[in-house]
Amino acid sequence: MNSYVLPSGRYSGRLTLAVTSALALGIVSPASARVTQMTITTVESPTFSGASFGSAGQYERIEGKITGEVDPTNPQNAVIVDVELAPRNPNGTVSYSAAFQIIRPIDLSRGNHRILFDLPNRGGPLALSSFNDSRPSNNTTTSGSAGNGFLMNQGYTLVEGAWDITVLQGTPGSTGFGVTFPVAKNRDGSSITGPTTEELVVDTNGSPATLPLTYPANSADQSKAQLSVRANYGDAPMLLPSSAWTYTDASLRAIKLTSGNFGVPPSFGPTALYEFTYIAKDPIVAGLGFAAVRDLATFLRNAKTDDNGVANPMAGDVQHIYSYCLSQPCRTMHDFMLWGFNEVERAHGDHDGDRGRDQDDGDRDRNDDRHDRDGRHHQKAFDGVLNWLGGGSGIYMNYRFAQPTRTHRQHIARWTPEFQFPFANQRLHDPVTGKTAGRLDACEESDTCPKIIEMNSENEYWAKAGSVLTTDTRGRDLDLDELRNVRYYLLASAPHGSGTAAGICQQLQNPIVGNQVLRALLTDLDEWVSTGREPPKNRVPRRADGTSAPALPQSGMGFPNIPGVTYNGIHHTGDLWDFGPKFDDGIVTISPPICSARPIRSSCRRRMPTATTSPACAHPTCPCLSPPIPVGPCAPRRRPRRAAPRSSTAAMPRDSGSRSKRRRRRGSP
């Protein structure tokens, strides 16, 4: 027997688990050794002021951090940009650490044996506020309020797992879930440098004193950097002289204006958009966030102890794991699937040989683990994925000098590589880039695709490329029934974030929230995974029935003329940027990027506009303002079914070269 000793304090008990002699000696298999250490710092038992929830009883909160290792030569990890340039341990692995929180039934046998894995948004958890209507929600110091108790009454264990490099562990005063990832260095140990751009958005009533930088500048020489400002994205930017700004201190991690705060009238207010381009150094290996999520989920499901004999608090209990996210982390989950991280890491040698699918019953949607024809094992990290407000894009994360906190909008962060093909889960050909790919290619190849529910609000269709999830690269309806493991829903009239006051907006905000629907969809997802009972059919706007339509003219949308209400029909467009010749390797060498003059042809406004730089603007990030060029009929299109297995080119087999593999994941010409 091995004992799991909890820290002293409000909990005075001891959880005893039976383990094998091998695990008691710290000997673990390669597949379960990715999380090498679990450090538990706090246990609050019971939590939620001792409240009891139905048959699940009382809950407790377990707080701490995990330390993990990845093998950079393993093809499943080699897709992480710069992982091969991170510092190595004596055994050749790369280490990272990430904060976690577990809110679980004290008596696990009374729970439902399911984990809801919440990916924090910029360090902040959102599952309790989404499903339990909790105010306040949990953070690294508290369980927050149980709200209506929905998740607890259902018997769920709630897990928070950090992944975002913009939230650092140990930041004084921070209660967000942060990470500590290594810095990539040149092979001679010198700093890696490269161009990058930071943006500061100043809204009405805002006047920040500094512009923080994600990465330190390589030099204090101000001639090697430039700061520009404009009122709106459509305006020509004004380059400020170096005398107008300075670095705040010798760390070169922030800048300030010499004349006062940013956005102060009359020069730059009441709204302003600042862009600071400079040569940065010491990029963090941000893509390790994918591994941190995968490895924590895998540890909680499979491991009995860590390498030091500390027991897994969920050992032997987990039947299913579902991820949940809201907005930004859903874009992370899109790329999590793209890069193949839903397949649990296997030993390096297991990647050789045939990677065919199961041949037993031909059911590719079974909720079971997979094996190659030669018996090699494939296991899922997540059995189900519930994405809320994720739109149709990825995230600026698996890149050198990544900035995952950025969100590409109509007027801000237009220069970020968030909108990159492939957009849809189906495998499609993109005539603009000449690539062919789908977001689920990797998990389809290993048969580790989870059940996925994509639910979006109206905002994601206007501002976050929501339509490209369900249309092809020419704007035609996709046959969504092809993907038996994915459902798509639009919550009509819902905003991205609810509110009641006008704030910086022209009109009062929309108070509608998606919580009631989310509770129903989580129930549907659980039944889908555990019993095979399918959720409702897809319910999204379609070209075929006229429910997906251009934003202009106003009369075509049926939007009335209302006194005091301005309808401008602005629909979020995307630009074809040139980020430089190493972009397919995850390295941006042109920042800000150059707006390509190559035309992008669009059907029914569902692709990007013609990419031509405005003649009145010489700056490389001037908007591509030309209208789209419609091509082809707006007709439904059924994609031909693929034969399985696919050809070696289409199947994108795993290889030992991280960069060539990255190109295939993003699409093969």
C-alpha positions as CSV (number, residue, x, y, z in Angstrom):
1,M,0.0,0.0,0.0
2,N,1.1,3.6,-0.7
3,S,-0.3,6.6,1.1
4,Y,-1.3,9.9,-0.4
5,V,-0.5,12.4,2.5
6,L,-2.3,15.7,2.3
7,P,-0.9,18.9,3.6
8,S,-1.8,20.0,7.1
9,G,-4.5,22.5,7.6
10,R,-8.2,22.2,7.2
11,Y,-7.9,18.6,6.1
12,S,-6.3,16.1,8.5
13,G,-7.0,12.8,6.8
14,R,-4.9,10.4,4.7
15,L,-6.0,8.9,1.3
16,T,-4.6,5.4,0.9
17,L,-4.2,3.8,-2.5
18,A,-3.1,0.3,-3.5
19,V,-0.3,0.4,-6.0
20,T,2.0,-2.1,-7.6
21,S,5.4,-2.7,-6.2
22,A,6.9,-1.3,-9.4
23,L,5.1,2.0,-9.0
24,A,5.9,2.1,-5.3
25,L,9.6,2.0,-6.4
26,G,9.0,4.9,-8.8
27,I,9.1,2.7,-11.9
28,V,6.5,3.9,-14.4
29,S,5.9,3.2,-18.1
30,P,6.9,5.7,-20.7
31,A,3.3,6.4,-21.7
32,S,2.4,7.5,-18.1
33,A,5.6,9.2,-17.2
34,R,5.0,12.6,-18.9
35,V,3.9,14.2,-15.7
36,T,6.9,13.4,-13.5
37,Q,5.9,15.3,-10.4
38,M,2.7,16.5,-8.8
39,T,3.3,19.1,-6.1
40,I,0.2,19.6,-3.9
41,T,0.3,22.9,-2.1
42,T,-3.3,23.2,-0.7
43,V,-6.1,20.9,0.2
44,E,-9.4,22.4,1.4
45,S,-11.8,19.7,2.6
46,P,-14.6,20.2,2.6
47,T,-14.9,23.2,0.3
48,F,-17.9,25.3,-0.6
49,S,-18.4,26.0,3.1
50,G,-19.2,22.3,3.7
51,A,-22.2,22.2,1.4
52,S,-23.4,18.7,0.3
53,F,-24.5,18.0,-3.3
54,G,-27.1,15.3,-3.9
55,S,-25.7,11.8,-4.1
56,A,-22.1,13.1,-4.6
57,G,-21.9,14.6,-1.1
58,Q,-19.3,17.1,-0.1
59,Y,-16.5,18.4,-2.3
60,E,-12.8,19.2,-1.7
61,R,-10.3,21.5,-3.5
62,I,-6.8,20.3,-4.3
63,E,-4.3,22.9,-5.5
64,G,-0.8,22.7,-6.9
65,K,1.4,22.3,-9.9
66,I,2.6,19.6,-12.2
67,T,6.1,19.2,-13.6
68,G,6.2,17.4,-16.9
69,E,8.7,16.2,-19.5
70,V,8.5,15.8,-23.2
71,D,10.8,14.0,-25.5
72,P,11.6,16.6,-28.3
73,T,12.6,13.8,-30.7
74,N,9.2,12.0,-30.3
75,P,7.2,13.0,-33.5
76,Q,4.2,13.7,-31.3
77,N,6.1,16.5,-29.6
78,A,8.4,17.5,-32.5
79,V,5.5,19.6,-34.0
80,I,6.1,22.1,-31.1
81,V,8.0,25.0,-32.5
82,D,11.5,25.4,-31.0
83,V,11.1,22.5,-28.7
84,E,14.4,21.1,-30.1
85,L,16.1,24.3,-29.0
86,A,14.9,24.2,-25.4
87,P,17.2,23.2,-22.6
88,R,17.5,19.4,-22.1
89,N,17.5,17.3,-19.0
90,P,20.2,14.6,-18.6
91,N,17.8,12.1,-20.1
92,G,17.3,14.3,-23.2
93,T,13.8,15.5,-22.3
94,V,12.5,19.1,-22.0
95,S,10.7,20.1,-18.7
96,Y,7.8,22.4,-18.0
97,S,5.5,23.2,-15.1
98,A,1.9,24.2,-14.9
99,A,-0.6,25.1,-12.2
100,F,-3.6,22.9,-11.6
101,Q,-6.7,22.7,-9.5
102,I,-9.0,19.7,-8.7
103,I,-12.5,20.2,-7.2
104,R,-13.8,16.7,-6.6
105,P,-16.2,14.7,-4.4
106,I,-14.4,13.8,-1.2
107,D,-15.7,10.3,-1.7
108,L,-14.9,9.6,-5.4
109,S,-17.1,6.5,-5.4
110,R,-20.1,8.9,-5.0
111,G,-19.2,10.9,-8.1
112,N,-20.0,10.2,-11.7
113,H,-16.4,9.3,-12.6
114,R,-16.1,12.0,-15.2
115,I,-13.7,15.0,-15.3
116,L,-14.7,18.3,-16.8
117,F,-11.3,19.8,-17.8
118,D,-11.6,23.5,-17.9
119,L,-9.0,25.4,-20.0
120,P,-8.6,28.8,-18.3
121,N,-9.1,31.9,-20.4
122,R,-5.9,34.0,-19.9
123,G,-5.5,32.3,-16.6
124,G,-9.1,32.6,-15.4
125,P,-11.5,29.6,-15.0
126,L,-14.9,29.9,-16.6
127,A,-16.6,26.5,-16.1
128,L,-18.3,27.2,-12.8
129,S,-19.6,30.6,-14.0
130,S,-20.8,28.9,-17.3
131,F,-22.5,25.8,-15.8
132,N,-23.2,26.8,-12.2
133,D,-23.9,30.5,-12.7
134,S,-21.3,31.0,-10.0
135,R,-20.3,34.5,-8.7
136,P,-17.5,34.7,-7.8
137,S,-15.8,31.8,-9.6
138,N,-12.8,29.8,-8.6
139,N,-9.1,30.8,-8.8
140,T,-5.8,29.5,-7.4
141,T,-6.8,30.5,-3.9
142,T,-10.5,29.5,-3.6
143,S,-13.2,27.3,-5.0
144,G,-15.4,30.3,-5.3
145,S,-19.1,29.9,-5.2
146,A,-20.9,26.7,-6.1
147,G,-23.7,28.7,-7.6
148,N,-26.6,26.5,-8.5
149,G,-24.5,23.4,-7.9
150,F,-25.2,21.8,-11.3
151,L,-21.7,20.2,-11.9
152,M,-21.5,19.0,-8.3
153,N,-25.0,17.6,-8.2
154,Q,-24.1,15.7,-11.4
155,G,-21.0,14.3,-9.6
156,Y,-18.4,15.9,-11.9
157,T,-14.8,16.4,-10.9
158,L,-13.7,19.9,-12.1
159,V,-10.1,20.2,-13.2
160,E,-8.3,23.5,-14.1
161,G,-5.1,23.1,-16.1
162,A,-2.8,26.0,-17.1
163,W,-1.4,26.3,-20.6
164,D,-1.0,30.0,-21.5
165,I,2.5,31.6,-21.4
166,T,1.1,35.0,-20.9
167,V,0.1,33.9,-17.3
168,L,3.3,33.2,-15.4
169,Q,3.4,31.1,-12.2
170,G,4.4,32.9,-9.1
171,T,3.4,36.4,-10.2
172,P,2.8,38.4,-7.0
173,G,-0.8,39.1,-6.5
174,S,-2.0,36.9,-9.4
175,T,-4.7,34.3,-8.8
176,G,-4.6,33.0,-12.4
177,F,-3.5,29.6,-13.5
178,G,0.0,30.1,-14.9
179,V,2.9,28.1,-16.4
180,T,6.6,28.1,-16.5
181,F,8.0,27.0,-19.9
182,P,11.6,27.1,-21.1
183,V,13.2,29.7,-23.3
184,A,14.6,28.5,-26.6
185,K,18.3,29.3,-27.3
186,N,20.6,28.9,-30.3
187,R,22.6,25.7,-30.2
188,D,25.7,27.8,-29.0
189,G,23.6,29.0,-26.0
190,S,23.2,32.6,-27.4
191,S,19.8,34.3,-27.5
192,I,17.4,33.7,-30.4
193,T,16.3,37.1,-31.8
194,G,13.6,38.1,-34.2
195,P,11.1,40.8,-35.2
196,T,7.8,41.0,-33.4
197,T,4.9,43.5,-33.0
198,E,3.0,44.4,-29.9
199,E,-0.3,46.2,-29.9
200,L,-2.0,48.5,-27.4
201,V,-5.7,49.3,-27.8
202,V,-6.9,52.4,-26.0
203,D,-10.7,52.6,-25.7
204,T,-12.7,55.5,-24.5
205,N,-11.9,56.5,-20.9
206,G,-8.7,54.5,-21.0
207,S,-5.2,55.9,-20.7
208,P,-2.6,53.3,-19.7
209,A,0.8,54.4,-18.6
210,T,2.9,51.7,-20.3
211,L,2.8,49.2,-23.1
212,P,4.0,45.8,-21.7
213,L,6.1,43.6,-24.0
214,T,5.7,39.8,-24.1
215,Y,9.4,39.4,-24.8
216,P,12.3,41.7,-23.9
217,A,13.9,43.8,-26.5
218,N,17.3,42.6,-27.8
219,S,18.7,46.1,-27.6
220,A,18.0,49.4,-25.9
221,D,18.9,51.1,-29.2
222,Q,15.6,52.9,-30.1
223,S,16.6,53.1,-33.7
224,K,16.0,49.4,-33.9
225,A,12.3,49.8,-33.0
226,Q,9.3,51.9,-34.1
227,L,6.1,53.0,-32.6
228,S,3.0,54.1,-34.6
229,V,-0.5,55.2,-33.7
230,R,-3.8,55.7,-35.4
231,A,-7.3,56.3,-34.3
232,N,-8.9,53.3,-36.1
233,Y,-7.5,50.4,-38.1
234,G,-8.7,51.8,-41.3
235,D,-6.6,55.0,-40.8
236,A,-3.1,55.5,-42.0
237,P,-0.7,54.9,-39.0
238,M,1.4,57.8,-37.8
239,L,5.0,57.0,-37.0
240,L,6.2,58.6,-33.8
241,P,9.8,59.8,-33.4
242,S,12.0,57.9,-31.0
243,S,12.0,60.9,-28.8
244,A,8.3,60.4,-28.2
245,W,8.8,57.1,-26.3
246,T,11.3,55.2,-24.2
247,Y,11.8,51.9,-22.4
248,T,10.6,51.9,-18.9
249,D,13.7,50.3,-17.4
250,A,16.8,48.2,-18.1
251,S,14.7,45.0,-18.5
252,L,13.4,46.3,-21.8
253,R,10.0,44.6,-21.1
254,A,7.8,47.7,-21.5
255,I,7.7,51.2,-23.1
256,K,6.1,54.5,-22.2
257,L,5.5,57.8,-23.8
258,T,7.7,60.7,-22.8
259,S,4.8,63.1,-23.0
260,G,2.4,61.3,-20.7
261,N,0.0,58.3,-20.9
262,F,-1.1,56.5,-24.0
263,G,-4.3,57.7,-25.6
264,V,-4.3,61.1,-23.9
265,P,-6.1,63.8,-26.0
266,P,-5.7,65.8,-28.0
267,S,-3.0,64.0,-29.9
268,F,-4.1,60.4,-29.6
269,G,-7.4,60.3,-27.9
270,P,-10.1,59.4,-26.9
271,T,-9.4,56.1,-28.8
272,A,-6.1,55.0,-30.2
273,L,-4.4,51.9,-31.7
274,Y,-0.6,51.7,-31.0
275,E,1.7,49.3,-32.7
276,F,5.3,48.7,-31.5
277,T,7.6,46.7,-33.7
278,Y,11.0,45.7,-32.4
279,I,13.7,43.0,-32.3
280,A,12.8,40.6,-29.4
281,K,14.9,38.0,-27.8
282,D,14.5,34.7,-25.8
283,P,11.2,33.2,-27.2
284,I,9.3,30.9,-24.8
285,V,8.4,27.5,-26.2
286,A,4.7,28.3,-26.1
287,G,3.5,25.2,-27.8
288,L,4.3,23.2,-24.7
289,G,0.9,24.4,-23.6
290,F,-0.6,21.7,-25.8
291,A,1.5,19.1,-24.1
292,A,0.7,20.4,-20.6
293,V,-3.0,19.9,-21.3
294,R,-2.6,16.5,-22.9
295,D,-0.2,15.2,-20.2
296,L,-2.3,16.4,-17.2
297,A,-5.4,14.7,-18.6
298,T,-3.5,11.6,-19.3
299,F,-1.9,11.5,-15.8
300,L,-5.3,11.9,-14.1
301,R,-6.8,9.1,-16.1
302,N,-3.9,6.6,-16.1
303,A,-1.3,7.2,-13.4
304,K,-1.3,5.8,-9.9
305,T,1.6,7.9,-8.6
306,D,4.1,10.4,-10.0
307,D,7.8,9.5,-10.1
308,N,8.3,10.4,-6.5
309,G,5.4,8.2,-5.2
310,V,2.9,11.0,-4.7
311,A,-0.5,9.5,-5.5
312,N,-2.7,10.7,-8.3
313,P,-5.8,12.2,-6.6
314,M,-8.0,10.7,-9.3
315,A,-6.3,7.3,-9.6
316,G,-8.6,4.5,-10.7
317,D,-11.7,6.7,-10.9
318,V,-11.8,8.3,-14.3
319,Q,-14.0,6.8,-17.0
320,H,-14.3,9.8,-19.3
321,I,-12.7,13.3,-19.6
322,Y,-14.4,16.2,-21.4
323,S,-12.7,19.5,-22.1
324,Y,-14.6,22.8,-21.8
325,C,-13.5,26.2,-23.0
326,L,-14.9,29.7,-23.6
327,S,-13.5,31.9,-26.4
328,Q,-9.7,32.1,-26.4
329,P,-8.9,28.6,-25.1
330,C,-11.3,27.1,-27.7
331,R,-9.0,28.4,-30.4
332,T,-6.3,26.6,-28.4
333,M,-8.4,23.4,-28.6
334,H,-8.8,23.9,-32.4
335,D,-5.0,23.8,-32.8
336,F,-4.7,21.1,-30.1
337,M,-6.7,18.9,-32.5
338,L,-4.8,20.1,-35.6
339,W,-1.4,19.2,-34.2
340,G,-2.5,15.8,-33.0
341,F,-2.3,16.3,-29.2
342,N,-5.5,14.3,-28.5
343,E,-3.4,11.2,-29.0
344,V,-1.7,10.3,-25.7
345,E,2.0,10.3,-26.1
346,R,3.6,6.9,-26.8
347,A,7.1,5.7,-26.6
348,H,9.3,7.0,-29.4
349,G,9.8,3.6,-31.0
350,D,6.1,3.0,-31.3
351,H,5.9,5.5,-34.2
352,D,7.5,3.2,-36.7
353,G,5.6,0.9,-38.9
354,D,2.1,0.8,-40.3
355,R,-0.5,3.2,-38.8
356,G,-3.7,1.6,-40.2
357,R,-7.1,1.7,-38.4
358,D,-8.8,-0.9,-36.5
359,Q,-10.3,-3.7,-38.6
360,D,-12.5,-5.3,-36.0
361,D,-15.9,-3.7,-36.6
362,G,-15.3,-0.7,-38.8
363,D,-16.9,1.7,-36.3
364,R,-14.7,4.7,-36.3
365,D,-16.8,6.5,-33.7
366,R,-16.5,4.0,-30.9
367,N,-15.4,5.4,-27.5
368,D,-12.4,3.1,-27.1
369,D,-8.7,3.2,-27.5
370,R,-7.1,2.3,-30.8
371,H,-4.4,0.0,-32.0
372,D,-2.5,-0.2,-35.3
373,R,-2.7,-3.3,-37.3
374,D,0.5,-4.4,-35.6
375,G,-1.1,-3.9,-32.2
376,R,0.4,-0.6,-31.2
377,H,-1.7,1.4,-28.8
378,H,-3.6,4.7,-29.4
379,Q,-5.4,6.4,-26.5
380,K,-7.4,9.6,-26.4
381,A,-6.6,12.5,-24.0
382,F,-10.2,13.7,-24.2
383,D,-13.2,11.7,-24.9
384,G,-15.4,14.8,-25.6
385,V,-14.8,18.4,-26.4
386,L,-17.3,21.2,-25.7
387,N,-16.2,24.5,-27.4
388,W,-18.2,27.6,-26.7
389,L,-17.5,30.8,-28.6
390,G,-14.4,29.4,-30.4
391,G,-15.3,30.7,-33.8
392,G,-13.5,29.2,-36.8
393,S,-9.8,30.1,-36.2
394,G,-6.8,28.9,-34.3
395,I,-4.5,30.7,-31.9
396,Y,-1.2,32.6,-32.1
397,M,0.6,30.0,-30.0
398,N,2.7,27.4,-31.8
399,Y,5.0,30.0,-33.2
400,R,8.3,31.6,-32.3
401,F,7.6,34.7,-30.2
402,A,4.0,33.6,-29.8
403,Q,1.3,35.9,-28.2
404,P,-1.6,33.6,-27.4
405,T,-3.5,36.4,-25.6
406,R,-4.1,38.2,-28.9
407,T,-7.5,38.0,-30.6
408,H,-7.9,38.9,-34.2
409,R,-10.8,41.3,-34.6
410,Q,-12.1,43.7,-37.3
411,H,-10.1,46.6,-35.8
412,I,-7.4,45.0,-33.6
413,A,-4.7,42.4,-33.9
414,R,-5.2,42.1,-37.6
415,W,-1.5,41.4,-38.1
416,T,-1.5,38.1,-36.0
417,P,-1.5,34.7,-37.7
418,E,-4.7,33.6,-36.1
419,F,-6.6,33.0,-39.3
420,Q,-4.7,30.2,-41.0
421,F,-5.9,27.3,-43.2
422,P,-7.3,24.8,-42.4
423,F,-10.4,26.2,-40.9
424,A,-12.9,23.4,-41.2
425,N,-12.7,20.0,-39.6
426,Q,-13.3,18.4,-43.0
427,R,-10.4,17.9,-45.3
428,L,-10.6,20.6,-48.0
429,H,-8.5,22.2,-50.7
430,D,-7.8,25.9,-50.4
431,P,-7.3,27.5,-53.9
432,V,-5.8,30.6,-52.2
433,T,-2.8,28.8,-50.6
434,G,-2.9,25.7,-52.7
435,K,-3.0,23.5,-49.6
436,T,-5.2,20.6,-48.7
437,A,-6.0,19.8,-45.1
438,G,-8.6,19.5,-42.3
439,R,-8.3,20.2,-38.6
440,L,-9.1,16.6,-37.7
441,D,-6.6,15.0,-40.0
442,A,-4.2,14.0,-37.2
443,C,-6.8,12.4,-34.9
444,E,-8.6,10.7,-37.9
445,E,-5.3,9.1,-38.8
446,S,-4.8,7.7,-35.3
447,D,-8.5,7.2,-34.6
448,T,-8.3,9.4,-31.6
449,C,-10.9,12.0,-32.5
450,P,-13.2,12.9,-29.6
451,K,-16.8,13.7,-29.8
452,I,-16.9,17.5,-30.5
453,I,-19.6,20.1,-29.9
454,E,-19.0,23.5,-31.5
455,M,-21.4,26.2,-30.2
456,N,-21.1,29.8,-31.2
457,S,-22.9,33.0,-30.7
458,E,-23.9,35.6,-33.3
459,N,-20.6,37.4,-32.6
460,E,-18.5,34.5,-34.0
461,Y,-20.2,34.8,-37.4
462,W,-19.6,38.5,-37.5
463,A,-16.2,38.7,-36.0
464,K,-14.5,35.3,-35.5
465,A,-14.8,33.4,-38.8
466,G,-17.7,31.2,-37.5
467,S,-19.0,30.4,-41.0
468,V,-15.8,28.8,-42.2
469,L,-16.4,25.9,-39.8
470,T,-19.4,24.9,-41.9
471,T,-18.6,26.2,-45.4
472,D,-15.9,25.2,-47.9
473,T,-13.1,27.6,-49.1
474,R,-15.5,29.0,-51.7
475,G,-18.3,29.7,-49.3
476,R,-20.5,26.8,-50.1
477,D,-22.3,24.6,-47.6
478,L,-20.4,21.6,-46.3
479,D,-22.1,18.3,-45.7
480,L,-21.9,18.4,-42.0
481,D,-23.5,15.0,-41.5
482,E,-20.3,13.5,-42.9
483,L,-18.6,14.0,-39.6
484,R,-20.4,11.7,-37.3
485,N,-18.3,12.8,-34.3
486,V,-19.0,16.6,-34.6
487,R,-22.0,18.8,-34.0
488,Y,-22.4,22.5,-34.8
489,Y,-24.8,24.9,-33.2
490,L,-25.5,28.7,-33.3
491,L,-27.1,30.3,-30.3
492,A,-29.1,32.9,-32.1
493,S,-29.0,36.5,-30.9
494,A,-26.4,35.7,-28.2
495,P,-23.4,38.0,-27.8
496,H,-19.8,37.0,-27.1
497,G,-20.1,38.5,-23.6
498,S,-23.3,39.5,-21.9
499,G,-24.0,42.8,-20.2
500,T,-26.6,45.5,-19.6
501,A,-24.8,48.8,-19.8
502,A,-23.7,50.5,-23.0
503,G,-20.0,50.8,-21.9
504,I,-17.9,51.8,-24.9
505,C,-20.7,50.6,-27.3
506,Q,-23.3,52.7,-29.1
507,Q,-26.2,50.6,-27.7
508,L,-26.9,48.8,-24.5
509,Q,-25.3,45.4,-24.3
510,N,-27.1,42.1,-24.6
511,P,-27.9,40.2,-21.4
512,I,-28.4,36.8,-22.9
513,V,-26.0,34.1,-21.7
514,G,-25.6,30.5,-23.0
515,N,-25.5,28.8,-19.6
516,Q,-28.8,26.9,-19.8
517,V,-27.9,25.6,-23.3
518,L,-24.4,24.6,-22.1
519,R,-25.9,22.5,-19.3
520,A,-28.0,20.7,-21.8
521,L,-25.2,20.2,-24.2
522,L,-22.8,18.8,-21.5
523,T,-25.5,16.3,-20.7
524,D,-25.8,15.5,-24.4
525,L,-22.1,15.1,-24.8
526,D,-21.9,12.8,-21.8
527,E,-24.6,10.6,-23.2
528,W,-23.1,10.7,-26.7
529,V,-19.7,9.5,-25.3
530,S,-20.9,7.0,-22.7
531,T,-24.0,5.5,-24.4
532,G,-23.8,6.4,-28.0
533,R,-27.1,8.4,-27.9
534,E,-26.6,11.2,-30.4
535,P,-27.2,14.9,-29.6
536,P,-29.6,17.1,-31.7
537,K,-28.8,17.5,-35.4
538,N,-26.6,20.4,-36.5
539,R,-28.3,23.8,-36.3
540,V,-26.4,26.5,-38.0
541,P,-27.0,29.1,-40.8
542,R,-26.9,27.6,-44.3
543,R,-26.5,29.1,-47.7
544,A,-29.0,26.6,-49.1
545,D,-32.0,27.9,-47.1
546,G,-31.0,31.5,-47.0
547,T,-30.2,31.6,-43.3
548,S,-26.6,32.5,-44.0
549,A,-26.5,35.7,-46.0
550,P,-24.3,38.7,-46.7
551,A,-24.3,41.5,-44.2
552,L,-25.0,44.1,-46.8
553,P,-27.2,45.6,-48.1
554,Q,-29.2,46.3,-44.9
555,S,-32.5,45.7,-46.7
556,G,-31.2,42.3,-47.7
557,M,-30.8,41.4,-44.0
558,G,-34.2,42.7,-43.2
559,F,-32.8,45.0,-40.5
560,P,-35.2,47.9,-40.0
561,N,-34.2,51.6,-39.9
562,I,-34.3,52.5,-36.2
563,P,-33.7,56.1,-35.0
564,G,-30.5,56.4,-33.1
565,V,-29.2,53.0,-34.3
566,T,-26.4,52.8,-36.9
567,Y,-26.2,49.8,-39.1
568,N,-22.9,49.7,-41.0
569,G,-22.9,46.0,-41.9
570,I,-19.2,45.6,-41.0
571,H,-18.4,41.9,-41.3
572,H,-15.0,40.8,-40.0
573,T,-12.8,40.2,-43.0
574,G,-9.4,38.5,-43.1
575,D,-6.2,39.5,-44.9
576,L,-3.6,37.4,-46.8
577,W,-0.4,38.3,-45.0
578,D,3.2,37.6,-46.0
579,F,4.9,36.6,-42.7
580,G,8.1,35.6,-44.4
581,P,9.7,32.5,-45.9
582,K,10.0,30.6,-42.6
583,F,6.3,31.0,-41.7
584,D,5.4,27.3,-42.4
585,D,8.1,26.4,-39.8
586,G,6.3,28.6,-37.2
587,I,8.8,31.5,-37.5
588,V,7.7,35.0,-38.4
589,T,10.4,36.9,-40.1
590,I,8.4,39.8,-41.4
591,S,6.6,41.8,-38.6
592,P,4.3,43.5,-39.1
593,P,3.5,41.3,-42.1
594,I,3.1,42.6,-45.6
595,C,-0.4,42.7,-47.0
596,S,-0.2,40.6,-50.1
597,A,-1.2,41.9,-53.5
598,R,-2.3,38.5,-54.6
599,P,-6.1,38.5,-55.1
600,I,-8.3,36.3,-52.9
601,R,-11.5,35.3,-54.6
602,S,-14.5,34.9,-52.4
603,S,-18.0,33.4,-52.6
604,C,-20.8,35.2,-50.9
605,R,-18.5,37.0,-48.5
606,R,-17.5,33.9,-46.7
607,R,-13.8,34.2,-47.5
608,M,-11.3,36.9,-47.3
609,P,-11.6,40.1,-49.4
610,T,-9.3,40.9,-52.3
611,A,-5.9,41.6,-50.7
612,T,-4.6,44.9,-52.0
613,T,-3.0,47.5,-49.9
614,S,-4.8,50.8,-49.8
615,P,-3.1,53.3,-52.2
616,A,-3.3,56.0,-49.6
617,C,-1.4,54.1,-47.1
618,A,2.3,53.1,-47.4
619,H,2.4,51.2,-44.1
620,P,2.6,47.4,-44.6
621,T,-0.3,46.8,-42.2
622,C,-2.8,49.0,-44.0
623,P,-6.1,47.2,-44.3
624,C,-7.0,45.2,-47.4
625,L,-10.0,47.3,-48.2
626,S,-11.1,46.1,-51.6
627,P,-14.5,44.3,-51.7
628,P,-14.7,40.6,-52.3
629,I,-15.0,39.2,-55.8
630,P,-17.9,36.6,-55.9
631,V,-17.1,33.4,-57.8
632,G,-19.3,30.5,-58.5
633,P,-22.8,29.8,-57.4
634,C,-23.7,29.8,-53.7
635,A,-24.8,26.2,-53.8
636,P,-24.5,23.3,-51.3
637,R,-21.6,21.1,-51.9
638,R,-21.1,17.6,-50.8
639,R,-17.5,16.6,-50.4
640,P,-16.7,13.2,-51.9
641,R,-16.1,10.6,-49.2
642,R,-12.5,9.6,-48.7
643,A,-11.2,6.1,-49.1
644,A,-9.5,4.7,-46.0
645,P,-6.7,4.5,-45.6
646,R,-5.6,7.6,-47.5
647,S,-2.5,7.9,-49.6
648,S,0.7,8.7,-47.8
649,T,0.6,12.3,-48.8
650,A,-2.9,12.9,-47.7
651,A,-2.5,10.8,-44.5
652,M,0.4,13.0,-43.3
653,P,2.3,10.2,-41.5
654,R,4.3,11.1,-38.5
655,D,8.0,11.7,-39.2
656,S,11.1,12.6,-37.3
657,G,11.4,16.1,-38.8
658,S,9.3,18.6,-36.8
659,R,9.3,21.3,-39.5
660,S,8.4,19.1,-42.4
661,K,5.6,17.6,-40.3
662,R,4.4,21.0,-39.4
663,R,4.0,21.9,-43.1
664,R,1.9,18.7,-43.7
665,R,-0.3,19.5,-40.7
666,R,-1.0,23.0,-42.0
667,G,-1.7,21.5,-45.4
668,S,0.0,19.9,-48.3
669,P,0.3,21.7,-51.6
